[in-house]
Structure formats: structure tokens, C-alpha cells
Amino acid sequence: MRLIDAQFLEAPYYGSRQMTRHLRRPGHDVGHKRARRLMAGMGRRAIYQKPRTTVPHPEHRKYPYLLRDLVIDRPNQVWCSDITYIPMRKGFLYLVAVMDWHTRKVLSWRLSNTMDAAFCVEALRDALVRYGTPEIFNTDQGSQFTTPRFTEVLE
């Protein structure tokens, strides 16, 4: 436990698997589950930056939720879009996808290493060019989707 404590002070971003590799170097026979239990018992958790994919901008307009009790029965009736993150060795990549709710088909997608609205606008424009305009476009209303650059493309 002293080894875990000393290494954690040196590298607080080590999770149980990296800590296991560190402990095995001097010859300790320990698995990642045991390292996880020991770290949890000591109150040690890896410190790493978590992505914030849905952050509303206080100055952007809020839009009403239009899908309550709506029967979605045809393509291009409702599209949706969301951003997810892909953890990489050094940070994250962000993936935005535009999807048709009826067909569940991904109409367009883009990858970016930043959370700006530009890659969301590109994905939306691509979907609009290829598939036309939906009746309703639904998002989680994060700042990328409520920025004027994005909403002007939809209007």
C-alpha cells in the first residue's frame, strides 16, 4: 500500500491497470482487480479531465421540446443530433452525428478535436444537402446546437 501511495503522489492519473503494471515491475504479484480494491480502500481514484459535451450557453435561445406524444412514422419527419467523445491517449476526439429517428440511419457525421460549433454545422449542412430538410430537428440544446451559426442553417 505504501507503493501505491507513493506512486499515486507521483502520478495521480494512474488508474488500477497502470498501477498494476507499476507494482508488477519490482516483482509484486497483483492483478488489476486487487489493485482497484486497494486503491478504493485508500480513497485513491485516477484524476483525469472529463469531457463536458452538453453545456448550454446562457445567452442562447432555448427551444421547446416538440416530440412529446409525437408519433414518428416517416423518414425526414424528425432528425436528431448529439455529440459524444472518444477517449484518446492524449485527450479526446469529439464525434457529432445527425440521425433520422424513423429509419435510425446516420445521415452525416464529423470528428473534431475541439468542441466548437463548426464541425456540427458541417455535419448538418452535409445532411441537408444529401437528404433534404426535416420537419423537426431535435438536440440536447448544448451550446454548439443553439449558437446562431447552427440555428441559421436550420431556418
Summary of the structure (lengths in Angstrom):
residues: 155
radius of gyration: 22.1
end to end distance: 60.1
largest distance: 64.3
contacts: 393
relative contact order: 0.15
helix: 34%
strand: 20%
